[in-house]
Amino acid sequence: MKKILYKLQGIVLLTALCMGFSQTSERAFASEFITLGVHPYLSESELSKKFSPLANYLSHQIGIKVQVRVGGSYQEHIQFIGTDKIDIAYMGPASYINLTKQFGDKPILVRLEVNGFPYFQGNIITRADSGINSIKDLKGKRIAFGDPNSTMSYIVPHHMLHQENVFLDSRKSHSFLHSHNNVALSVLAGDFDAGAVKPAVFKKFEKRGLRTIALTPKISEHLFVTRANFPKEKIRDFRKAMLTMKDSAEGIKALMSIKKSITSLVKANPNDYENLRNIINDTKELHKIQ
């Protein structure tokens, strides 16, 4: 009888230990860390430095460790958030459109507000003394673009030039220079007649002899999204923490670490990116026709 009793007690103890281990493991796994992925628009060390203050701020606010991960490429970054291998992703608007095309909608946390506006416009530029005054004047001219994945240094201005039939007789005179700065400097040097850059780069080189001949349409700013199966309560907590960052000195400091002109993080939804989606789709149709 005693042997049976000891066996029963052993089974109960073992069961209790297993249940305790299981619960402990689940808690440890759940609170291990949250991955914040960033597309590689700068070096890994630069981006880690820029986004670590945000990760630390969110870690403190949410009570879960947030860890920065820089993607090996734009496509890898899209693949990782698309297949739910990272928790939160910081993305450019064009990358967001590509993400939704490949993997469907993902929950949007917030988008940037820069200098008080949740959208941005690019500049199509030329030398101040070029005699070029409009997009129509660019037919047959040498035009510089940045990176093929860049919203404002290629995708949107490329669409604008297509609409004016600029590319029909001068395709061979367009080049990718891989950065906005390179575009501005090459136009100043006379290597190209015109180029496309973001506003900050235009302002940086304007006094050296650049002039804007056209602005792109307004495009919704960079944004943060989550994996599809991110728990709803975590989405709520992170969104609240991010929307209120502007209300504290620590929050503002973390935002300005990413970009000095960021004034806040604000609400966003998929419809905010619909005009860019249409531009990208329209450009692909133009390529098919040609």
N, C-alpha and C positions, 0 to 999 in steps of 0.2 A: 504493500500500500504506500509506504514511504517512497519507494522507488518511482512509482507512478506519479506521486505528488511532486517529487523533485523534477521529473521530466516535464510535467505541466508548467511548473514555475520557470523552468529553463526556456520553454517555448514562449511563454509570456514575456520573459525578459528579453529574449532574442528579438521578438516581434517589436517590442517597445524600442529597442536600440535601432533596429532597421528603420522604423518609422521616424525616429528622431534624426537619424543620418539622412534619410530621404528629404525631410523638411529642411534640414540645415543646408543640404546640397542645393535644393531649389532656391532657397533664399540667397545663397552665395552666388548662384548662377544668375539670378534675376538682377542682383545689384552689382555684378562684376564690373561692367563698364558699358557706356554707350559710345558707339563709334560715330564721329563727325567727319565725313568725307569731304574733301575739297578738290576741285579740278586743278590740274597742274599749270596754271597760268603764270606761275613764277617757280623758282627752284623750291625743292622740298624744305630746305632750311628756312627760306624766307617765309613760306606759307605757314610753317609750323610756328614761327615767331609771331606772325600776324594773327593767327587764329587761336593760339594757346590762351590768351586772356579771355576770349569768349568761352572756350571750353572750361576754363577754371571758374568763370562766373556762373555758368549753367550748372556745373558740378555742385557749387555751393548752394545755389537756389533749389535744385531738385533733390540733392542728397544722393546722387549717383555719379560715379566717376565718368567724365566725358573725355574721350581720347581722340586726338586729331589724326586723321589718316589722309595723306596726299596721294591721289591717283597716279598711276604710272603713265597714263595717257587720258585724253578726253573720253575715248571710247571705253576704256577700262572703267573709268569713273561711272559712266552711264550704265555699263554692264553690272557693276557691283550694286548700285542702288536699285537697278531694274530687277535683279535676281535676289534682292533682299539680303545681300551679304554685308551691308552696312546699315546703320540705323537712320542716320540723318545725312543729307547731302546738300552742300552749297553748290548752286549751279548758275550758269549764265542762262539767259532766256532761250537761246538757240539750242543749247544742250537739253534744256527742259522739254522743248518741243520734240527733239529726237528721242528723248527718254519715253515720252508718252506714245510716240509712234511705234516704238519697238516693244514696249512692255505695258502699255495702258496707263491710266491715271494713277498718280501717287498723291497721298495727302500733302497738301501745301501747309507749311507752318506759317511763314511770314515772307515778305519781300523787303528789300532795302528801300529806305527813303534817303535820297542824297540831296543835300542842300534844300531840303524841304519838299522834294518831289519824288514820287514813287515810279518815275519813268525817266528815260534819257533819250537824247537824240545825238546822232553822229554828224560829223562835218565832212563834206566833200570839199577839198581844198586845192588851191593852186598858188603859184607865186603872185605876189602883189602886182608885179609888172608884166604878167603873162598875156594880158589882153583877153583872157577867157572869162566870160561873165555868166554862163549858164551851162547846164548839163548838155544841152544841144550842141554847144561849142566843142564838146569833147570827142566828136566823131573824128576818127583817124588819129587821135592823140594817144600819147603814152600814159597809161594809168597804173598807179601802184596800189596794191591791196596788202593787208597784213596777213593774218592767218586765215585759211579757208573755213575754220570753225568760228571765226569772230563775227559777232552780230553786227557791229558797227564798222568794222574794217573790211568786211567783205559781203556778208549775206544780204543785208538791207540795201547798201549802196549799189551792189551788183544788180539787184532787182530794179532799182530806180534807173540805172543806165540801160537795162534791157527795155524798159518801157519807152525810152526815148530812141530806141534802135541804135544806140551808140556802138554796140558790139557787132553789128552786122558786117561792118567793113574794116574792123580793126582788132580782131581777136588776138592776133599774135603780139600785140603791143601792150598786153596786160600781164603784170607779174606779181607774185606773192613775195613779200619781203619779210614776213614772219613776225613783225612787231609794228605797233603804231609809230614808235619813235623812228624806226627805219623809213617808214613811209614819209613822214614829215621831213626828215633830213634829205631824202632822195629828191623830193619835190623842190626843196630849197636849193639843192645842188644843181638842179636842171636836168637830172637823169630821167625824170618823169614830168609830164605836163600837169598832172593832177593826181590826187590820192584820196583815200578815205581813212579818217581817224576819229577817235573819241574826243569829246570836248576838252578834256584835261590836257591832251597832247596838243591840240590846236592852240589853246591858250598859252601853253608852255613855249611854243615857237612863233606865235603870231607876230611879236615885235621884231623878229628876225626877218620878216618879209613874207608871211603867209596871209592868204585871204580866203574866206569861205564863199563858195558860189552856191551852195545848197545845203539845207539841213534835211536829215532823214525824218520820216514819221516818228512820232513818239512811241517808244517801245518800253513795256513794263520792265522794271528793274530786276536784278539778280534776286534769287530766292533760295529758301531752304525747304526741302521736301523730306518726307520720311519713307521708309519701306512700307509696302502695302499692308503688312501684318503687324505694324507697330501698335502696341496697345493703346486704345482710345484714351485711357486715363493719362498715359505718358504724353500723347499728343496735346492733350489739354494742358498739362503741367508745363511742358516746354513752350507752347505757344504763349501762355500767360507770362512766363518768365521773360520771353523774348520781347513781347509787346510792351512790357514795363521797364525795359532797360534804360529808356530815355529819362526815366524818373530818378535815377541815381547817378552819382558821380562815377561810381565803379562801373556801372553799366555803360555810360557814355564813353568812358576810357577804353573799355573792351571793344566797343564798336569802332572807335577812332583808330584802334590798333589795326583793324582790317583796312580801313580807308578813312582818311581824316575828314572827308566831306560827308560821311554818313551821319545823319541827324536822328535817325530812328529806325525801328523795324515796324512795319505796318501790316495789316491784314491783306490777303490776296486770295484770288480764286482762279480757276483755269480760264475763265472768260477774259481775264486781264491780258492774256497772251494770244488771243484769237487773231489779232491783226498780223502778228508775226507768223503764226501758223499759216495764214493765208498767203503771206509773202513767200514763205518757203515752198508751199505747195505750187504756187504760181510759177516760181522760178524753175522747179523740176519739170513742169509741163512745157515751159519754153525750151528747155534742153532737149526734151523728147522730140519736139517739132523740128529742131535743128539737127 
